[in-house]
Amino acid sequence: MVANSLTQTKKPTTFSTFITSDAVKNKINSMIAGKDGGKFITSLISLVSNNPEIAKCEHSTILSSALLGESLKLSPSPQLGQFYIVPFKENDRQTGELKRTVAQFQIGYKGYIQLAIRSGYYKKLNVLDIKEGELIKYDPLDETIEVKLIEDEEAREQARTIGYYAMFEYQNGFKKTLYWSRAKMENHAQKYSQAYRTDLKKNWKYSFWSKDFDGMAFKTMLRQLISKWGIMSVDFQTAIANDMAVIENDKPIFVDNNEEYIEAQTIEPETVEEAQADTPDPLDNFDE
């Protein structure tokens, strides 16, 4: 787990000034030994430099999110989609004025896959969108699915998505599957994401669900499947417990849901409502 974040009493002119200060370098070196500490600093400066909105965040929250991702051995590269550092504006509840801009730690579905496979428990793990005409039958009692996938990849890409399927198989042969219709996933998104509801109402595309519905659906399917029936490694539990949070003083803080959403480089934050609803107790099952 990430060590306590450094308190930012006075915001440096640039993020590079902050991260190369002696106190911050000592903090990083205490957690990331040797040359890896230097690589971490260089890659993080590059990430922030290429996204002006992230650069506006309180620098300590950027660092805390990045260190959490590093502790999970996940990459913040948007191209890899394992985890994201997402800018988030927190407004005052009563006045509506901007209080601060912070960075949220948000894990992608590919990050969940990495953590699950790395645990060594899973022989197979898959999540897939099901296209129109492919589903023949799904039996939720026996958890068996019969599909005939469209062979032409280009034609399949263009076909309408009607549902989502996820499965895992342990090394010992135990299997579990899950299928949700597109309509069920749409209802889930509208129920738990205020940002998505706002997007639909105002014809915006700021939320995760609006920008990458399938990616959010894959993430939801994996969370549902593994959190309810799978074995979760310590790293997997850590990722779920901190997903969509601002990491401050070594704790995930789910900030006020009166936020204003920022156009980030690749994806947008969701609301506290979804974060809390999607975050299970690692010691218990949950139902979103």
C-alpha positions in Angstrom: 0.0 0.0 0.0 1.1 3.5 -0.7 2.8 5.4 2.1 1.3 8.6 3.5 1.1 11.4 0.8 3.1 14.5 1.3 1.0 17.5 2.3 1.0 20.2 -0.3 1.2 23.4 1.7 2.3 25.5 -1.2 1.7 24.4 -4.8 4.9 24.4 -6.9 5.1 26.2 -10.2 5.2 22.9 -12.1 4.8 19.2 -11.3 8.4 18.5 -12.3 9.5 21.0 -9.6 7.4 19.1 -7.1 8.4 15.6 -8.0 12.1 16.4 -8.2 12.2 18.1 -4.8 14.4 16.3 -2.2 11.5 15.4 0.1 9.5 13.8 -2.8 12.5 12.0 -4.3 13.3 10.6 -0.9 9.7 9.3 -0.5 9.8 7.7 -4.0 13.2 6.2 -3.4 12.0 4.7 -0.1 9.3 2.8 -2.1 10.9 2.2 -5.4 14.5 1.2 -5.1 17.4 1.8 -7.5 17.1 2.9 -11.1 13.3 2.2 -11.1 12.8 5.3 -9.0 14.3 7.5 -11.7 12.3 5.8 -14.4 9.1 6.3 -12.4 9.8 10.0 -12.0 10.7 10.4 -15.7 7.6 8.6 -16.9 5.3 10.4 -14.5 6.6 13.8 -15.6 6.0 12.8 -19.2 2.5 11.7 -18.5 1.6 15.0 -16.7 3.3 17.1 -19.3 1.2 15.5 -22.0 -2.1 16.2 -20.2 -2.6 19.8 -19.1 -5.7 18.8 -17.1 -3.8 16.4 -14.9 -1.2 19.1 -14.4 -3.8 21.2 -12.7 -4.4 18.6 -10.0 -3.0 18.8 -6.6 0.4 17.3 -7.2 0.4 15.1 -4.1 -2.7 13.4 -5.3 -1.1 12.7 -8.7 1.9 11.2 -7.0 -0.3 9.0 -4.6 -2.3 7.6 -7.5 0.9 6.9 -9.5 2.5 5.2 -6.5 -0.5 3.1 -5.9 -0.5 1.9 -9.6 3.3 1.3 -9.3 2.7 -0.8 -6.1 0.3 -2.9 -8.1 2.8 -3.2 -11.0 0.3 -1.6 -13.4 1.0 0.9 -16.2 -0.7 4.3 -16.3 -0.3 4.4 -20.1 -3.7 5.2 -21.7 -2.8 2.9 -24.5 -2.5 -0.1 -22.2 -5.7 0.7 -20.2 -4.5 -0.8 -16.9 -5.1 2.2 -14.7 -5.7 5.9 -15.2 -4.9 9.1 -13.3 -8.0 11.2 -13.9 -8.4 14.9 -13.1 -11.4 15.7 -11.0 -12.9 19.0 -9.9 -14.3 19.1 -6.4 -16.8 21.9 -5.9 -18.1 23.4 -2.6 -21.4 21.9 -1.7 -23.1 25.1 -0.7 -21.5 27.8 -3.0 -20.8 25.6 -6.0 -17.4 27.2 -6.3 -14.3 25.2 -7.2 -12.6 24.0 -4.0 -9.7 22.1 -5.7 -8.7 19.9 -8.5 -7.5 16.4 -7.6 -6.3 13.2 -9.3 -8.4 10.1 -9.0 -7.0 6.5 -9.2 -9.1 4.6 -11.7 -8.4 1.0 -12.7 -9.3 -0.2 -16.2 -10.7 -3.7 -17.0 -7.4 -4.7 -18.4 -5.9 -3.9 -15.0 -8.3 -6.3 -13.4 -7.3 -9.0 -15.9 -3.6 -8.5 -15.2 -4.1 -8.7 -11.4 -6.3 -11.8 -11.6 -4.0 -13.7 -14.0 -1.0 -12.7 -12.0 -2.5 -14.2 -8.8 -2.0 -17.7 -10.3 -5.5 -18.9 -9.3 -7.0 -18.6 -12.8 -6.4 -21.0 -15.7 -8.8 -19.1 -17.9 -10.4 -15.6 -17.7 -12.4 -13.9 -20.4 -14.9 -11.1 -21.0 -16.6 -10.6 -24.3 -19.3 -8.5 -26.0 -22.0 -10.6 -27.7 -23.3 -9.3 -31.0 -26.7 -9.5 -32.5 -27.4 -12.9 -34.0 -24.6 -14.6 -32.0 -26.5 -15.7 -28.9 -28.3 -19.0 -29.2 -29.0 -19.7 -25.6 -27.8 -18.8 -22.1 -29.0 -20.9 -19.1 -28.4 -19.0 -15.9 -29.1 -22.2 -13.8 -26.5 -24.3 -15.4 -24.4 -21.3 -16.4 -24.0 -22.6 -19.9 -23.9 -20.4 -23.0 -24.3 -21.3 -26.6 -23.2 -18.8 -29.2 -22.1 -18.8 -32.8 -19.6 -15.9 -33.2 -19.5 -13.9 -36.4 -16.4 -15.2 -38.2 -15.7 -12.0 -40.2 -14.0 -9.7 -37.7 -14.9 -6.5 -39.5 -18.5 -7.5 -39.8 -18.5 -8.5 -36.1 -17.1 -5.1 -35.2 -19.9 -3.4 -37.0 -22.7 -5.5 -35.5 -24.9 -4.3 -32.7 -23.9 -5.4 -29.2 -26.7 -7.2 -27.4 -25.0 -8.4 -24.2 -21.8 -9.2 -22.3 -20.3 -12.5 -21.2 -17.6 -13.2 -18.6 -16.1 -16.4 -17.3 -13.2 -17.8 -15.3 -11.8 -21.2 -14.6 -9.6 -22.0 -11.7 -6.5 -24.2 -12.0 -8.4 -27.0 -10.3 -11.2 -26.9 -13.0 -13.9 -24.9 -11.1 -15.7 -22.6 -13.5 -18.1 -19.7 -13.2 -19.8 -17.7 -15.9 -22.0 -14.6 -16.1 -24.1 -13.0 -18.9 -25.8 -9.7 -18.9 -28.0 -8.2 -21.6 -27.1 -4.8 -23.0 -30.4 -3.5 -21.6 -29.4 -4.7 -18.1 -26.0 -3.1 -18.4 -27.6 0.1 -19.6 -29.9 0.1 -16.6 -26.9 -0.5 -14.3 -25.0 2.4 -15.8 -27.9 4.8 -15.4 -28.6 3.6 -11.9 -25.0 4.0 -10.5 -23.5 6.8 -12.7 -24.8 10.3 -12.2 -22.4 11.5 -14.8 -23.8 9.1 -17.4 -27.4 10.2 -16.6 -26.2 13.8 -17.0 -24.6 12.9 -20.4 -27.8 11.3 -21.6 -29.9 14.3 -20.5 -27.6 17.0 -22.0 -26.3 15.0 -24.9 -22.7 15.1 -23.5 -19.9 12.6 -23.7 -17.9 13.3 -20.6 -18.4 10.1 -18.5 -16.7 6.8 -18.8 -19.9 5.2 -19.9 -20.4 7.6 -22.7 -16.8 7.5 -24.0 -16.3 3.7 -23.7 -19.4 1.9 -22.8 -18.0 -1.5 -23.7 -14.9 -0.9 -21.6 -17.0 0.0 -18.6 -19.2 -3.0 -19.2 -16.2 -5.3 -19.3 -15.0 -3.8 -16.0 -18.4 -4.3 -14.4 -18.7 -7.9 -15.6 -15.2 -8.7 -14.1 -16.0 -7.0 -10.8 -19.3 -8.8 -10.5 -17.9 -12.2 -11.4 -14.6 -12.2 -9.4 -15.9 -10.2 -6.4 -18.8 -12.6 -5.9 -17.3 -15.9 -6.8 -13.6 -15.6 -7.5 -10.5 -15.7 -5.3 -9.1 -12.2 -4.9 -5.4 -11.6 -4.3 -4.3 -8.9 -1.9 -3.4 -6.7 -4.9 -6.9 -7.3 -6.5 -8.6 -6.3 -3.2 -6.4 -3.2 -3.0 -7.3 -2.2 -6.6 -11.0 -2.6 -5.9 -10.9 -0.8 -2.5 -9.1 2.2 -4.1 -10.8 2.3 -7.5 -12.2 5.8 -8.3 -10.8 7.4 -5.2 -8.5 10.2 -4.4 -5.6 8.8 -2.4 -4.8 11.1 0.5 -2.9 10.2 3.7 -2.7 6.6 2.6 -6.5 6.3 2.4 -9.1 6.3 -0.4 -11.3 9.4 -0.3 -14.5 9.3 -2.3 -15.1 13.0 -2.8 -18.3 15.0 -3.0 -20.6 14.1 -5.9 -21.4 17.7 -6.8 -18.3 17.6 -8.9 -17.8 19.2 -12.3 -16.4 16.8 -14.9 -13.3 17.7 -16.8 -12.5 16.7 -20.4 -9.5 14.4 -19.6 -7.2 13.1 -22.3 -8.9 9.7 -22.6 -11.6 9.0 -20.0 -13.7 10.8 -17.4 -14.4 10.2 -13.7 -17.7 8.8 -12.5 -19.5 9.8 -9.3 -19.0 8.9 -5.7 -22.4 7.1 -6.0 -21.0 4.5 -8.4 -17.6 4.3 -6.7 -19.2 3.4 -3.4 -21.8 1.1 -4.9 -19.1 -0.7 -6.9 -16.6 -1.0 -4.1 -17.1 -4.3 -2.2 -15.9 -5.3 1.2 -13.1 -7.7 0.4 -14.3 -10.0 3.2 -17.8 -10.3 1.9 -19.8 -10.6 -1.3 -21.7 -7.7 -2.6 -24.4 -6.8 -5.0 -24.3 -3.6 -7.1 
